[in-house]
Amino acid sequence: MILVVIVAEVLEEYTELLVRVVEQMFRSAPLPRRLRFLIPLLSSRTRTIQP
């Protein structure tokens, strides 16, 4: 049971890191403004993870 909690914590931290990396990659990519609007990950309104 303790191992499950540890794995869940590691996965949560990994997921948060992965979201930040992908978000930064998309923000630095030369994408048209309309396309950025369509990608929910790039919208600041949908961002729930605090840096």
mmCIF entry with sequence, helices, sheets and N, C-alpha, C, O atoms, coordinates in Angstrom:
data_MODEL
# 
_entry.id   MODEL 
# 
_entity.id                         1 
_entity.type                       polymer 
_entity.pdbx_number_of_molecules   1 
# 
_entity_poly.entity_id                      1 
_entity_poly.type                           'polypeptide(L)' 
_entity_poly.nstd_linkage                   no 
_entity_poly.nstd_monomer                   no 
_entity_poly.pdbx_seq_one_letter_code       MILVVIVAEVLEEYTELLVRVVEQMFRSAPLPRRLRFLIPLLSSRTRTIQP 
_entity_poly.pdbx_seq_one_letter_code_can   MILVVIVAEVLEEYTELLVRVVEQMFRSAPLPRRLRFLIPLLSSRTRTIQP 
_entity_poly.pdbx_strand_id                 A 
# 
loop_
_entity_poly_seq.entity_id 
_entity_poly_seq.num 
_entity_poly_seq.mon_id 
_entity_poly_seq.hetero 
1 1  MET n 
1 2  ILE n 
1 3  LEU n 
1 4  VAL n 
1 5  VAL n 
1 6  ILE n 
1 7  VAL n 
1 8  ALA n 
1 9  GLU n 
1 10 VAL n 
1 11 LEU n 
1 12 GLU n 
1 13 GLU n 
1 14 TYR n 
1 15 THR n 
1 16 GLU n 
1 17 LEU n 
1 18 LEU n 
1 19 VAL n 
1 20 ARG n 
1 21 VAL n 
1 22 VAL n 
1 23 GLU n 
1 24 GLN n 
1 25 MET n 
1 26 PHE n 
1 27 ARG n 
1 28 SER n 
1 29 ALA n 
1 30 PRO n 
1 31 LEU n 
1 32 PRO n 
1 33 ARG n 
1 34 ARG n 
1 35 LEU n 
1 36 ARG n 
1 37 PHE n 
1 38 LEU n 
1 39 ILE n 
1 40 PRO n 
1 41 LEU n 
1 42 LEU n 
1 43 SER n 
1 44 SER n 
1 45 ARG n 
1 46 THR n 
1 47 ARG n 
1 48 THR n 
1 49 ILE n 
1 50 GLN n 
1 51 PRO n 
# 
_struct_asym.id          A 
_struct_asym.entity_id   1 
# 
loop_
_struct_conf.conf_type_id 
_struct_conf.id 
_struct_conf.pdbx_PDB_helix_id 
_struct_conf.beg_label_comp_id 
_struct_conf.beg_label_asym_id 
_struct_conf.beg_label_seq_id 
_struct_conf.pdbx_beg_PDB_ins_code 
_struct_conf.end_label_comp_id 
_struct_conf.end_label_asym_id 
_struct_conf.end_label_seq_id 
_struct_conf.pdbx_end_PDB_ins_code 
_struct_conf.beg_auth_comp_id 
_struct_conf.beg_auth_asym_id 
_struct_conf.beg_auth_seq_id 
_struct_conf.end_auth_comp_id 
_struct_conf.end_auth_asym_id 
_struct_conf.end_auth_seq_id 
_struct_conf.pdbx_PDB_helix_class 
_struct_conf.details 
_struct_conf.pdbx_PDB_helix_length 
HELX_P HELX_P1 AA1 ILE A 2  ? SER A 28 ? ILE A 2  SER A 28 1 ? 27 
HELX_P HELX_P2 AA2 ARG A 33 ? LEU A 38 ? ARG A 33 LEU A 38 1 ? 6  
HELX_P HELX_P3 AA3 PRO A 40 ? LEU A 42 ? PRO A 40 LEU A 42 5 ? 3  
# 
_struct_conf_type.id          HELX_P 
_struct_conf_type.criteria    ? 
_struct_conf_type.reference   ? 
# 
loop_
_atom_site.group_PDB 
_atom_site.id 
_atom_site.type_symbol 
_atom_site.label_atom_id 
_atom_site.label_alt_id 
_atom_site.label_comp_id 
_atom_site.label_asym_id 
_atom_site.label_entity_id 
_atom_site.label_seq_id 
_atom_site.pdbx_PDB_ins_code 
_atom_site.Cartn_x 
_atom_site.Cartn_y 
_atom_site.Cartn_z 
_atom_site.occupancy 
_atom_site.B_iso_or_equiv 
_atom_site.pdbx_formal_charge 
_atom_site.auth_seq_id 
_atom_site.auth_comp_id 
_atom_site.auth_asym_id 
_atom_site.auth_atom_id 
_atom_site.pdbx_PDB_model_num 
ATOM 1   N N  . MET A 1 1  ? 0.825  -1.193 0.000   1.00 0.00 ? 1  MET A N  1 
ATOM 2   C CA . MET A 1 1  ? 0.000  0.000  0.000   1.00 0.00 ? 1  MET A CA 1 
ATOM 3   C C  . MET A 1 1  ? 0.871  1.260  0.000   1.00 0.00 ? 1  MET A C  1 
ATOM 4   O O  . MET A 1 1  ? 0.556  2.230  -0.689  1.00 0.00 ? 1  MET A O  1 
ATOM 5   N N  . ILE A 1 2  ? 1.941  1.248  0.753   1.00 0.00 ? 2  ILE A N  1 
ATOM 6   C CA . ILE A 1 2  ? 2.846  2.399  0.794   1.00 0.00 ? 2  ILE A CA 1 
ATOM 7   C C  . ILE A 1 2  ? 3.506  2.589  -0.568  1.00 0.00 ? 2  ILE A C  1 
ATOM 8   O O  . ILE A 1 2  ? 3.709  3.721  -1.007  1.00 0.00 ? 2  ILE A O  1 
ATOM 9   N N  . LEU A 1 3  ? 3.837  1.499  -1.231  1.00 0.00 ? 3  LEU A N  1 
ATOM 10  C CA . LEU A 1 3  ? 4.457  1.583  -2.549  1.00 0.00 ? 3  LEU A CA 1 
ATOM 11  C C  . LEU A 1 3  ? 3.518  2.249  -3.560  1.00 0.00 ? 3  LEU A C  1 
ATOM 12  O O  . LEU A 1 3  ? 3.968  3.004  -4.422  1.00 0.00 ? 3  LEU A O  1 
ATOM 13  N N  . VAL A 1 4  ? 2.238  1.976  -3.456  1.00 0.00 ? 4  VAL A N  1 
ATOM 14  C CA . VAL A 1 4  ? 1.260  2.593  -4.354  1.00 0.00 ? 4  VAL A CA 1 
ATOM 15  C C  . VAL A 1 4  ? 1.238  4.108  -4.148  1.00 0.00 ? 4  VAL A C  1 
ATOM 16  O O  . VAL A 1 4  ? 1.168  4.865  -5.116  1.00 0.00 ? 4  VAL A O  1 
ATOM 17  N N  . VAL A 1 5  ? 1.296  4.539  -2.923  1.00 0.00 ? 5  VAL A N  1 
ATOM 18  C CA . VAL A 1 5  ? 1.305  5.976  -2.613  1.00 0.00 ? 5  VAL A CA 1 
ATOM 19  C C  . VAL A 1 5  ? 2.573  6.620  -3.160  1.00 0.00 ? 5  VAL A C  1 
ATOM 20  O O  . VAL A 1 5  ? 2.512  7.717  -3.715  1.00 0.00 ? 5  VAL A O  1 
ATOM 21  N N  . ILE A 1 6  ? 3.693  5.979  -3.018  1.00 0.00 ? 6  ILE A N  1 
ATOM 22  C CA . ILE A 1 6  ? 4.960  6.510  -3.517  1.00 0.00 ? 6  ILE A CA 1 
ATOM 23  C C  . ILE A 1 6  ? 4.924  6.624  -5.043  1.00 0.00 ? 6  ILE A C  1 
ATOM 24  O O  . ILE A 1 6  ? 5.324  7.648  -5.598  1.00 0.00 ? 6  ILE A O  1 
ATOM 25  N N  . VAL A 1 7  ? 4.450  5.587  -5.713  1.00 0.00 ? 7  VAL A N  1 
ATOM 26  C CA . VAL A 1 7  ? 4.360  5.622  -7.176  1.00 0.00 ? 7  VAL A CA 1 
ATOM 27  C C  . VAL A 1 7  ? 3.392  6.714  -7.629  1.00 0.00 ? 7  VAL A C  1 
ATOM 28  O O  . VAL A 1 7  ? 3.655  7.399  -8.618  1.00 0.00 ? 7  VAL A O  1 
ATOM 29  N N  . ALA A 1 8  ? 2.291  6.881  -6.927  1.00 0.00 ? 8  ALA A N  1 
ATOM 30  C CA . ALA A 1 8  ? 1.325  7.930  -7.281  1.00 0.00 ? 8  ALA A CA 1 
ATOM 31  C C  . ALA A 1 8  ? 1.955  9.313  -7.147  1.00 0.00 ? 8  ALA A C  1 
ATOM 32  O O  . ALA A 1 8  ? 1.741  10.171 -8.004  1.00 0.00 ? 8  ALA A O  1 
ATOM 33  N N  . GLU A 1 9  ? 2.719  9.539  -6.100  1.00 0.00 ? 9  GLU A N  1 
ATOM 34  C CA . GLU A 1 9  ? 3.394  10.830 -5.901  1.00 0.00 ? 9  GLU A CA 1 
ATOM 35  C C  . GLU A 1 9  ? 4.410  11.093 -7.005  1.00 0.00 ? 9  GLU A C  1 
ATOM 36  O O  . GLU A 1 9  ? 4.485  12.201 -7.535  1.00 0.00 ? 9  GLU A O  1 
ATOM 37  N N  . VAL A 1 10 ? 5.186  10.081 -7.348  1.00 0.00 ? 10 VAL A N  1 
ATOM 38  C CA . VAL A 1 10 ? 6.197  10.237 -8.399  1.00 0.00 ? 10 VAL A CA 1 
ATOM 39  C C  . VAL A 1 10 ? 5.527  10.533 -9.735  1.00 0.00 ? 10 VAL A C  1 
ATOM 40  O O  . VAL A 1 10 ? 5.982  11.403 -10.478 1.00 0.00 ? 10 VAL A O  1 
ATOM 41  N N  . LEU A 1 11 ? 4.457  9.821  -10.042 1.00 0.00 ? 11 LEU A N  1 
ATOM 42  C CA . LEU A 1 11 ? 3.735  10.056 -11.293 1.00 0.00 ? 11 LEU A CA 1 
ATOM 43  C C  . LEU A 1 11 ? 3.126  11.448 -11.332 1.00 0.00 ? 11 LEU A C  1 
ATOM 44  O O  . LEU A 1 11 ? 3.109  12.089 -12.383 1.00 0.00 ? 11 LEU A O  1 
ATOM 45  N N  . GLU A 1 12 ? 2.630  11.918 -10.208 1.00 0.00 ? 12 GLU A N  1 
ATOM 46  C CA . GLU A 1 12 ? 2.056  13.261 -10.155 1.00 0.00 ? 12 GLU A CA 1 
ATOM 47  C C  . GLU A 1 12 ? 3.117  14.318 -10.427 1.00 0.00 ? 12 GLU A C  1 
ATOM 48  O O  . GLU A 1 12 ? 2.882  15.249 -11.197 1.00 0.00 ? 12 GLU A O  1 
ATOM 49  N N  . GLU A 1 13 ? 4.281  14.181 -9.800  1.00 0.00 ? 13 GLU A N  1 
ATOM 50  C CA . GLU A 1 13 ? 5.367  15.130 -10.023 1.00 0.00 ? 13 GLU A CA 1 
ATOM 51  C C  . GLU A 1 13 ? 5.876  15.056 -11.468 1.00 0.00 ? 13 GLU A C  1 
ATOM 52  O O  . GLU A 1 13 ? 6.169  16.083 -12.079 1.00 0.00 ? 13 GLU A O  1 
ATOM 53  N N  . TYR A 1 14 ? 5.976  13.857 -12.001 1.00 0.00 ? 14 TYR A N  1 
ATOM 54  C CA . TYR A 1 14 ? 6.424  13.677 -13.377 1.00 0.00 ? 14 TYR A CA 1 
ATOM 55  C C  . TYR A 1 14 ? 5.437  14.317 -14.354 1.00 0.00 ? 14 TYR A C  1 
ATOM 56  O O  . TYR A 1 14 ? 5.842  14.958 -15.324 1.00 0.00 ? 14 TYR A O  1 
ATOM 57  N N  . THR A 1 15 ? 4.150  14.141 -14.093 1.00 0.00 ? 15 THR A N  1 
ATOM 58  C CA . THR A 1 15 ? 3.126  14.716 -14.956 1.00 0.00 ? 15 THR A CA 1 
ATOM 59  C C  . THR A 1 15 ? 3.183  16.237 -14.932 1.00 0.00 ? 15 THR A C  1 
ATOM 60  O O  . THR A 1 15 ? 3.070  16.874 -15.979 1.00 0.00 ? 15 THR A O  1 
ATOM 61  N N  . GLU A 1 16 ? 3.356  16.830 -13.751 1.00 0.00 ? 16 GLU A N  1 
ATOM 62  C CA . GLU A 1 16 ? 3.456  18.284 -13.644 1.00 0.00 ? 16 GLU A CA 1 
ATOM 63  C C  . GLU A 1 16 ? 4.673  18.797 -14.416 1.00 0.00 ? 16 GLU A C  1 
ATOM 64  O O  . GLU A 1 16 ? 4.587  19.809 -15.112 1.00 0.00 ? 16 GLU A O  1 
ATOM 65  N N  . LEU A 1 17 ? 5.785  18.110 -14.296 1.00 0.00 ? 17 LEU A N  1 
ATOM 66  C CA . LEU A 1 17 ? 6.993  18.502 -15.019 1.00 0.00 ? 17 LEU A CA 1 
ATOM 67  C C  . LEU A 1 17 ? 6.785  18.379 -16.521 1.00 0.00 ? 17 LEU A C  1 
ATOM 68  O O  . LEU A 1 17 ? 7.180  19.263 -17.281 1.00 0.00 ? 17 LEU A O  1 
ATOM 69  N N  . LEU A 1 18 ? 6.171  17.294 -16.946 1.00 0.00 ? 18 LEU A N  1 
ATOM 70  C CA . LEU A 1 18 ? 5.917  17.076 -18.371 1.00 0.00 ? 18 LEU A CA 1 
ATOM 71  C C  . LEU A 1 18 ? 5.002  18.162 -18.942 1.00 0.00 ? 18 LEU A C  1 
ATOM 72  O O  . LEU A 1 18 ? 5.216  18.631 -20.060 1.00 0.00 ? 18 LEU A O  1 
ATOM 73  N N  . VAL A 1 19 ? 3.990  18.557 -18.181 1.00 0.00 ? 19 VAL A N  1 
ATOM 74  C CA . VAL A 1 19 ? 3.084  19.624 -18.625 1.00 0.00 ? 19 VAL A CA 1 
ATOM 75  C C  . VAL A 1 19 ? 3.858  20.926 -18.795 1.00 0.00 ? 19 VAL A C  1 
ATOM 76  O O  . VAL A 1 19 ? 3.657  21.636 -19.779 1.00 0.00 ? 19 VAL A O  1 
ATOM 77  N N  . ARG A 1 20 ? 4.728  21.245 -17.862 1.00 0.00 ? 20 ARG A N  1 
ATOM 78  C CA . ARG A 1 20 ? 5.517  22.483 -17.968 1.00 0.00 ? 20 ARG A CA 1 
ATOM 79  C C  . ARG A 1 20 ? 6.439  22.458 -19.179 1.00 0.00 ? 20 ARG A C  1 
ATOM 80  O O  . ARG A 1 20 ? 6.573  23.462 -19.879 1.00 0.00 ? 20 ARG A O  1 
ATOM 81  N N  . VAL A 1 21 ? 7.070  21.327 -19.429 1.00 0.00 ? 21 VAL A N  1 
ATOM 82  C CA . VAL A 1 21 ? 7.991  21.216 -20.566 1.00 0.00 ? 21 VAL A CA 1 
ATOM 83  C C  . VAL A 1 21 ? 7.236  21.351 -21.886 1.00 0.00 ? 21 VAL A C  1 
ATOM 84  O O  . VAL A 1 21 ? 7.670  22.077 -22.779 1.00 0.00 ? 21 VAL A O  1 
ATOM 85  N N  . VAL A 1 22 ? 6.118  20.661 -22.009 1.00 0.00 ? 22 VAL A N  1 
ATOM 86  C CA . VAL A 1 22 ? 5.336  20.722 -23.247 1.00 0.00 ? 22 VAL A CA 1 
ATOM 87  C C  . VAL A 1 22 ? 4.767  22.127 -23.440 1.00 0.00 ? 22 VAL A C  1 
ATOM 88  O O  . VAL A 1 22 ? 4.755  22.653 -24.553 1.00 0.00 ? 22 VAL A O  1 
ATOM 89  N N  . GLU A 1 23 ? 4.299  22.726 -22.352 1.00 0.00 ? 23 GLU A N  1 
ATOM 90  C CA . GLU A 1 23 ? 3.764  24.082 -22.433 1.00 0.00 ? 23 GLU A CA 1 
ATOM 91  C C  . GLU A 1 23 ? 4.843  25.066 -22.895 1.00 0.00 ? 23 GLU A C  1 
ATOM 92  O O  . GLU A 1 23 ? 4.585  25.906 -23.757 1.00 0.00 ? 23 GLU A O  1 
ATOM 93  N N  . GLN A 1 24 ? 6.024  24.968 -22.340 1.00 0.00 ? 24 GLN A N  1 
ATOM 94  C CA . GLN A 1 24 ? 7.119  25.856 -22.740 1.00 0.00 ? 24 GLN A CA 1 
ATOM 95  C C  . GLN A 1 24 ? 7.509  25.613 -24.199 1.00 0.00 ? 24 GLN A C  1 
ATOM 96  O O  . GLN A 1 24 ? 7.814  26.557 -24.928 1.00 0.00 ? 24 GLN A O  1 
ATOM 97  N N  . MET A 1 25 ? 7.498  24.361 -24.617 1.00 0.00 ? 25 MET A N  1 
ATOM 98  C CA . MET A 1 25 ? 7.843  24.044 -25.990 1.00 0.00 ? 25 MET A CA 1 
ATOM 99  C C  . MET A 1 25 ? 6.833  24.673 -26.958 1.00 0.00 ? 25 MET A C  1 
ATOM 100 O O  . MET A 1 25 ? 7.219  25.239 -27.981 1.00 0.00 ? 25 MET A O  1 
ATOM 101 N N  . PHE A 1 26 ? 5.529  24.571 -26.629 1.00 0.00 ? 26 PHE A N  1 
ATOM 102 C CA . PHE A 1 26 ? 4.517  25.156 -27.494 1.00 0.00 ? 26 PHE A CA 1 
ATOM 103 C C  . PHE A 1 26 ? 4.565  26.679 -27.480 1.00 0.00 ? 26 PHE A C  1 
ATOM 104 O O  . PHE A 1 26 ? 4.338  27.319 -28.507 1.00 0.00 ? 26 PHE A O  1 
ATOM 105 N N  . ARG A 1 27 ? 4.859  27.259 -26.321 1.00 0.00 ? 27 ARG A N  1 
ATOM 106 C CA . ARG A 1 27 ? 4.919  28.720 -26.250 1.00 0.00 ? 27 ARG A CA 1 
ATOM 107 C C  . ARG A 1 27 ? 6.084  29.274 -27.055 1.00 0.00 ? 27 ARG A C  1 
ATOM 108 O O  . ARG A 1 27 ? 5.982  30.366 -27.613 1.00 0.00 ? 27 ARG A O  1 
ATOM 109 N N  . SER A 1 28 ? 7.170  28.553 -27.124 1.00 0.00 ? 28 SER A N  1 
ATOM 110 C CA . SER A 1 28 ? 8.336  29.043 -27.860 1.00 0.00 ? 28 SER A CA 1 
ATOM 111 C C  . SER A 1 28 ? 8.274  28.681 -29.340 1.00 0.00 ? 28 SER A C  1 
ATOM 112 O O  . SER A 1 28 ? 9.063  29.199 -30.131 1.00 0.00 ? 28 SER A O  1 
ATOM 113 N N  . ALA A 1 29 ? 7.355  27.807 -29.729 1.00 0.00 ? 29 ALA A N  1 
ATOM 114 C CA . ALA A 1 29 ? 7.228  27.408 -31.136 1.00 0.00 ? 29 ALA A CA 1 
ATOM 115 C C  . ALA A 1 29 ? 6.570  28.529 -31.933 1.00 0.00 ? 29 ALA A C  1 
ATOM 116 O O  . ALA A 1 29 ? 5.688  29.221 -31.424 1.00 0.00 ? 29 ALA A O  1 
ATOM 117 N N  . PRO A 1 30 ? 6.993  28.707 -33.163 1.00 0.00 ? 30 PRO A N  1 
ATOM 118 C CA . PRO A 1 30 ? 6.395  29.757 -33.993 1.00 0.00 ? 30 PRO A CA 1 
ATOM 119 C C  . PRO A 1 30 ? 5.050  29.322 -34.573 1.00 0.00 ? 30 PRO A C  1 
ATOM 120 O O  . PRO A 1 30 ? 4.943  29.047 -35.768 1.00 0.00 ? 30 PRO A O  1 
ATOM 121 N N  . LEU A 1 31 ? 4.039  29.262 -33.732 1.00 0.00 ? 31 LEU A N  1 
ATOM 122 C CA . LEU A 1 31 ? 2.708  28.870 -34.170 1.00 0.00 ? 31 LEU A CA 1 
ATOM 123 C C  . LEU A 1 31 ? 1.843  30.113 -34.392 1.00 0.00 ? 31 LEU A C  1 
ATOM 124 O O  . LEU A 1 31 ? 2.000  31.106 -33.681 1.00 0.00 ? 31 LEU A O  1 
ATOM 125 N N  . PRO A 1 32 ? 0.946  30.071 -35.354 1.00 0.00 ? 32 PRO A N  1 
ATOM 126 C CA . PRO A 1 32 ? 0.023  31.197 -35.555 1.00 0.00 ? 32 PRO A CA 1 
ATOM 127 C C  . PRO A 1 32 ? -0.836 31.413 -34.307 1.00 0.00 ? 32 PRO A C  1 
ATOM 128 O O  . PRO A 1 32 ? -1.131 30.466 -33.578 1.00 0.00 ? 32 PRO A O  1 
ATOM 129 N N  . ARG A 1 33 ? -1.228 32.642 -34.073 1.00 0.00 ? 33 ARG A N  1 
ATOM 130 C CA . ARG A 1 33 ? -2.001 32.987 -32.886 1.00 0.00 ? 33 ARG A CA 1 
ATOM 131 C C  . ARG A 1 33 ? -3.325 32.226 -32.831 1.00 0.00 ? 33 ARG A C  1 
ATOM 132 O O  . ARG A 1 33 ? -3.754 31.816 -31.752 1.00 0.00 ? 33 ARG A O  1 
ATOM 133 N N  . ARG A 1 34 ? -3.979 32.032 -33.979 1.00 0.00 ? 34 ARG A N  1 
ATOM 134 C CA . ARG A 1 34 ? -5.248 31.293 -34.003 1.00 0.00 ? 34 ARG A CA 1 
ATOM 135 C C  . ARG A 1 34 ? -5.057 29.847 -33.561 1.00 0.00 ? 34 ARG A C  1 
ATOM 136 O O  . ARG A 1 34 ? -5.896 29.291 -32.852 1.00 0.00 ? 34 ARG A O  1 
ATOM 137 N N  . LEU A 1 35 ? -3.955 29.245 -33.980 1.00 0.00 ? 35 LEU A N  1 
ATOM 138 C CA . LEU A 1 35 ? -3.688 27.861 -33.593 1.00 0.00 ? 35 LEU A CA 1 
ATOM 139 C C  . LEU A 1 35 ? -3.393 27.772 -32.099 1.00 0.00 ? 35 LEU A C  1 
ATOM 140 O O  . LEU A 1 35 ? -3.831 26.831 -31.436 1.00 0.00 ? 35 LEU A O  1 
ATOM 141 N N  . ARG A 1 36 ? -2.658 28.740 -31.567 1.00 0.00 ? 36 ARG A N  1 
ATOM 142 C CA . ARG A 1 36 ? -2.389 28.746 -30.122 1.00 0.00 ? 36 ARG A CA 1 
ATOM 143 C C  . ARG A 1 36 ? -3.680 28.839 -29.326 1.00 0.00 ? 36 ARG A C  1 
ATOM 144 O O  . ARG A 1 36 ? -3.805 28.235 -28.260 1.00 0.00 ? 36 ARG A O  1 
ATOM 145 N N  . PHE A 1 37 ? -4.644 29.601 -29.848 1.00 0.00 ? 37 PHE A N  1 
ATOM 146 C CA . PHE A 1 37 ? -5.920 29.749 -29.156 1.00 0.00 ? 37 PHE A CA 1 
ATOM 147 C C  . PHE A 1 37 ? -6.680 28.431 -29.115 1.00 0.00 ? 37 PHE A C  1 
ATOM 148 O O  . PHE A 1 37 ? -7.414 28.165 -28.163 1.00 0.00 ? 37 PHE A O  1 
ATOM 149 N N  . LEU A 1 38 ? -6.507 27.598 -30.150 1.00 0.00 ? 38 LEU A N  1 
ATOM 150 C CA . LEU A 1 38 ? -7.230 26.339 -30.221 1.00 0.00 ? 38 LEU A CA 1 
ATOM 151 C C  . LEU A 1 38 ? -6.638 25.252 -29.327 1.00 0.00 ? 38 LEU A C  1 
ATOM 152 O O  . LEU A 1 38 ? -7.319 24.281 -28.998 1.00 0.00 ? 38 LEU A O  1 
ATOM 153 N N  . ILE A 1 39 ? -5.380 25.409 -28.934 1.00 0.00 ? 39 ILE A N  1 
ATOM 154 C CA . ILE A 1 39 ? -4.732 24.414 -28.086 1.00 0.00 ? 39 ILE A CA 1 
ATOM 155 C C  . ILE A 1 39 ? -4.990 24.784 -26.632 1.00 0.00 ? 39 ILE A C  1 
ATOM 156 O O  . ILE A 1 39 ? -4.443 25.777 -26.153 1.00 0.00 ? 39 ILE A O  1 
ATOM 157 N N  . PRO A 1 40 ? -5.812 24.012 -25.909 1.00 0.00 ? 40 PRO A N  1 
ATOM 158 C CA . PRO A 1 40 ? -6.170 24.376 -24.536 1.00 0.00 ? 40 PRO A CA 1 
ATOM 159 C C  . PRO A 1 40 ? -4.964 24.447 -23.594 1.00 0.00 ? 40 PRO A C  1 
ATOM 160 O O  . PRO A 1 40 ? -4.995 25.179 -22.605 1.00 0.00 ? 40 PRO A O  1 
ATOM 161 N N  . LEU A 1 41 ? -3.931 23.712 -23.887 1.00 0.00 ? 41 LEU A N  1 
ATOM 162 C CA . LEU A 1 41 ? -2.762 23.701 -23.010 1.00 0.00 ? 41 LEU A CA 1 
ATOM 163 C C  . LEU A 1 41 ? -2.116 25.077 -22.946 1.00 0.00 ? 41 LEU A C  1 
ATOM 164 O O  . LEU A 1 41 ? -1.531 25.435 -21.924 1.00 0.00 ? 41 LEU A O  1 
ATOM 165 N N  . LEU A 1 42 ? -2.211 25.843 -24.007 1.00 0.00 ? 42 LEU A N  1 
ATOM 166 C CA . LEU A 1 42 ? -1.558 27.134 -24.075 1.00 0.00 ? 42 LEU A CA 1 
ATOM 167 C C  . LEU A 1 42 ? -2.411 28.271 -23.539 1.00 0.00 ? 42 LEU A C  1 
ATOM 168 O O  . LEU A 1 42 ? -1.923 29.386 -23.355 1.00 0.00 ? 42 LEU A O  1 
ATOM 169 N N  . SER A 1 43 ? -3.670 27.994 -23.291 1.00 0.00 ? 43 SER A N  1 
ATOM 170 C CA . SER A 1 43 ? -4.555 29.028 -22.791 1.00 0.00 ? 43 SER A CA 1 
ATOM 171 C C  . SER A 1 43 ? -4.317 29.223 -21.297 1.00 0.00 ? 43 SER A C  1 
ATOM 172 O O  . SER A 1 43 ? -4.367 28.266 -20.524 1.00 0.00 ? 43 SER A O  1 
ATOM 173 N N  . SER A 1 44 ? -4.062 30.449 -20.902 1.00 0.00 ? 44 SER A N  1 
ATOM 174 C CA . SER A 1 44 ? -3.789 30.723 -19.490 1.00 0.00 ? 44 SER A CA 1 
ATOM 175 C C  . SER A 1 44 ? -5.043 30.540 -18.622 1.00 0.00 ? 44 SER A C  1 
ATOM 176 O O  . SER A 1 44 ? -4.938 30.383 -17.406 1.00 0.00 ? 44 SER A O  1 
ATOM 177 N N  . ARG A 1 45 ? -6.219 30.561 -19.246 1.00 0.00 ? 45 ARG A N  1 
ATOM 178 C CA . ARG A 1 45 ? -7.455 30.387 -18.484 1.00 0.00 ? 45 ARG A CA 1 
ATOM 179 C C  . ARG A 1 45 ? -7.633 28.957 -18.003 1.00 0.00 ? 45 ARG A C  1 
ATOM 180 O O  . ARG A 1 45 ? -8.255 28.730 -16.965 1.00 0.00 ? 45 ARG A O  1 
ATOM 181 N N  . THR A 1 46 ? -7.092 27.981 -18.743 1.00 0.00 ? 46 THR A N  1 
ATOM 182 C CA . THR A 1 46 ? -7.285 26.581 -18.369 1.00 0.00 ? 46 THR A CA 1 
ATOM 183 C C  . THR A 1 46 ? -6.133 26.049 -17.526 1.00 0.00 ? 46 THR A C  1 
ATOM 184 O O  . THR A 1 46 ? -6.178 24.898 -17.092 1.00 0.00 ? 46 THR A O  1 
ATOM 185 N N  . ARG A 1 47 ? -5.135 26.828 -17.292 1.00 0.00 ? 47 ARG A N  1 
ATOM 186 C CA . ARG A 1 47 ? -3.971 26.347 -16.541 1.00 0.00 ? 47 ARG A CA 1 
ATOM 187 C C  . ARG A 1 47 ? -4.319 26.215 -15.066 1.00 0.00 ? 47 ARG A C  1 
ATOM 188 O O  . ARG A 1 47 ? -4.777 27.176 -14.449 1.00 0.00 ? 47 ARG A O  1 
ATOM 189 N N  . THR A 1 48 ? -4.109 25.048 -14.501 1.00 0.00 ? 48 THR A N  1 
ATOM 190 C CA . THR A 1 48 ? -4.450 24.802 -13.110 1.00 0.00 ? 48 THR A CA 1 
ATOM 191 C C  . THR A 1 48 ? -3.230 24.561 -12.241 1.00 0.00 ? 48 THR A C  1 
ATOM 192 O O  . THR A 1 48 ? -3.318 24.637 -11.015 1.00 0.00 ? 48 THR A O  1 
ATOM 193 N N  . ILE A 1 49 ? -2.098 24.273 -12.857 1.00 0.00 ? 49 ILE A N  1 
ATOM 194 C CA . ILE A 1 49 ? -0.890 23.968 -12.093 1.00 0.00 ? 49 ILE A CA 1 
ATOM 195 C C  . ILE A 1 49 ? -0.131 25.260 -11.850 1.00 0.00 ? 49 ILE A C  1 
ATOM 196 O O  . ILE A 1 49 ? 0.197  25.987 -12.788 1.00 0.00 ? 49 ILE A O  1 
ATOM 197 N N  . GLN A 1 50 ? 0.141  25.537 -10.605 1.00 0.00 ? 50 GLN A N  1 
ATOM 198 C CA . GLN A 1 50 ? 0.875  26.745 -10.247 1.00 0.00 ? 50 GLN A CA 1 
ATOM 199 C C  . GLN A 1 50 ? 2.368  26.460 -10.262 1.00 0.00 ? 50 GLN A C  1 
ATOM 200 O O  . GLN A 1 50 ? 2.801  25.434 -9.737  1.00 0.00 ? 50 GLN A O  1 
ATOM 201 N N  . PRO A 1 51 ? 3.176  27.361 -10.862 1.00 0.00 ? 51 PRO A N  1 
ATOM 202 C CA . PRO A 1 51 ? 4.641  27.126 -10.922 1.00 0.00 ? 51 PRO A CA 1 
ATOM 203 C C  . PRO A 1 51 ? 5.293  27.210 -9.561  1.00 0.00 ? 51 PRO A C  1 
ATOM 204 O O  . PRO A 1 51 ? 6.507  27.038 -9.445  1.00 0.00 ? 51 PRO A O  1 
# 
